[in-house]
Amino acid sequence: MRAFLAIVGVIFGLITVAHVWRIVFENAKLATDPIFILLTIVSAALSAWAFVLLWRWRKRT
């Protein structure tokens, strides 16, 4: 379970970084697209959630 949470957290974190990278370096117009912003926020939230669950799991054991 710990490995799964770590991998999921890293994957969604990389997706978030890729989205921010695209906004900054590729096309600033993406920052006005509500779907793109929503997907960026969702991927960041899922990454944070996975790391919080991982932290709670480690704290408990």
Secondary structure, 3 states (H helix, E strand, C coil): CHHHHHHHHHHHHHHHHHHHHHHHHHCHHHHHCHHHHHHHHHHHHHHHHHHHHHHHHHHHC
